[in-house]
């Protein structure tokens, strides 16, 4: 399982499938995005509970910000040289 996650988060190539077709790269992109959003939602929930914040209607924006930050960190640490 750890090897699969490592492949999903460290692969260099983005999806290259033709229209109306889905390949392994596309599935990996969806899984990566789902994992990042789930992690961001969990972090915002923990942040709201532990810091006693009331994010209210702004929680989706917090999740978006955390997801963007996690994706940026992933891209920053990934080696994209061939």
C-alpha positions as CSV (number, residue, x, y, z in Angstrom):
1,X,0.0,0.0,0.0
2,X,2.8,2.4,0.8
3,X,4.5,1.7,-2.5
4,X,1.2,2.5,-4.3
5,X,0.8,5.8,-2.4
6,X,4.5,6.7,-3.1
7,X,3.9,6.1,-6.9
8,X,0.7,8.2,-6.9
9,X,2.3,11.2,-5.1
10,X,5.8,11.1,-6.7
11,X,5.1,10.2,-10.3
12,X,6.3,12.7,-12.9
13,X,3.9,12.3,-15.8
14,X,0.4,13.8,-15.8
15,X,-2.6,12.3,-17.5
16,X,-2.1,11.7,-21.2
17,X,-5.2,9.8,-22.2
18,X,-7.3,10.7,-25.2
19,X,-10.8,12.2,-24.9
20,X,-13.5,9.9,-23.4
21,X,-10.8,7.4,-22.1
22,X,-9.4,7.0,-18.7
23,X,-6.0,5.5,-17.9
24,X,-4.0,4.7,-14.8
25,X,-2.6,8.2,-14.7
26,X,-6.1,9.7,-14.6
27,X,-7.2,7.4,-11.8
28,X,-4.0,8.3,-9.9
29,X,-4.8,12.0,-10.3
30,X,-8.3,11.5,-8.9
31,X,-7.1,9.4,-6.0
32,X,-4.4,12.0,-5.2
33,X,-6.8,14.9,-5.3
34,X,-9.3,12.9,-3.1
35,X,-6.6,12.1,-0.6
36,X,-5.5,15.8,-0.4
37,X,-9.1,17.0,0.0
38,X,-9.8,14.4,2.7
39,X,-6.6,15.4,4.6
40,X,-7.4,19.1,4.3
41,X,-11.0,18.5,5.5
42,X,-9.6,16.5,8.5
43,X,-7.0,19.2,9.3
44,X,-9.6,22.0,9.2
45,X,-11.9,20.0,11.4
46,X,-9.2,19.3,13.9
47,X,-8.1,23.0,13.7
48,X,-11.7,24.1,14.4
49,X,-12.0,21.7,17.4
50,X,-8.7,22.2,19.1
51,X,-8.3,26.0,18.5
52,X,-12.0,26.5,19.3
53,X,-12.4,28.4,16.1
54,X,-15.8,28.9,14.5
55,X,-15.1,28.7,10.8
56,X,-18.8,28.4,9.9
57,X,-19.5,29.1,6.3
58,X,-15.8,29.8,5.6
59,X,-14.7,26.2,6.3
60,X,-14.9,25.2,2.6
61,X,-12.5,28.0,1.8
62,X,-10.2,26.8,4.6
63,X,-10.3,23.3,3.1
64,X,-9.5,24.8,-0.4
65,X,-6.6,26.7,1.0
66,X,-5.1,23.7,2.9
67,X,-5.6,21.5,-0.2
68,X,-3.8,24.0,-2.3
69,X,-1.0,24.3,0.2
70,X,-0.6,20.5,0.4
71,X,-0.5,20.2,-3.4
72,X,2.1,23.0,-3.6
73,X,4.2,21.2,-1.0
74,X,3.9,18.0,-2.9
75,X,5.0,19.7,-6.2
76,X,7.8,21.5,-4.4
77,X,9.3,18.3,-2.9
78,X,8.9,16.2,-6.1
79,X,11.8,15.9,-8.5
80,X,10.5,16.6,-12.0
81,X,13.7,16.2,-13.9
82,X,14.0,13.4,-16.3
